[in-house]
Amino acid sequence: MRKYEDTYQHKGLRKKLVDLLKEKGITDEKVLDAINNIPRHYFLDSAFDKIAYEDRAFPIAADQTISQPYTVAYQTQLLQVRKNDKVLEIGTGSVYQSTVLAEMGAWVYTIERQKKLYDLQKEYFFRSRYPNIKFFFGDGFEGLPTFAPFDKIIITAAAPFIPPKLVQQLKTGGLMVIPVDEGENQRMLRLTKQADGTVTEEAFEEFSFVPMLTGKNRN
Ligand code: SAH
């Protein structure tokens, strides 16, 4: 069994990471507080312990990645998370982004298509601290019709297009933050659902995500 320890050194490095995110333009105090409160090194292999607070993505199981802290902060800030928001996340991965949302008081529904990663959530060390995260094995393009509508939807993989079923599952006035493919990189978009079912679109910075793929992978 791995021993999880959040030392003063970890806390100090985390504080520095938060300062860096501020310098890079993150202003939402609730996002910064959440990142300051969550031991990111717990979400990585212990081999990354010393570098877990660098502002970079790292490999996790099933050839996937834990997003760069700046990317997590950026997407979360765009999502304007409020306490008790019902949030659908596509791409559970390491559960780090889900934990940031849960720490901010959201009810999180997170979907992962890689069985190997979905199964890891059974060992999720914060289960009792964040009972507001619900895990699903499935294809994010389908969303979760049974639990719709959602106040907010966040996609943490590179979407080839805006999935229509996810737009349907968004509340009127709800927000979707989604990186959409644009050649090499993805453009971060924020969509706002209108009363007539259409969306308005705002475009932000470019990022680089692992691809959003269709179907489930049971291996
Ligand atoms: N939010 C994660 C980021 C993981 S990377 C974190 O904080 O660590 C993106 C994840 O999206 C990968 O785990 C990948 O398997 C998953 N993914 C890709 N396409 C998907 C889809 N259609 N449905 C659900 N998950 C998907």
Residues whose N, C-alpha, C, O or C-beta is under 5 A from the ligand:
A	BS01	SAH	Q64 T65 I66 S67 I90 G91 T92 G93 S94 V95 Y96 Q97 I111 E112 R113 Q114 G138 D139 G140 F141 T156 A157 P211 M212 L213 T214
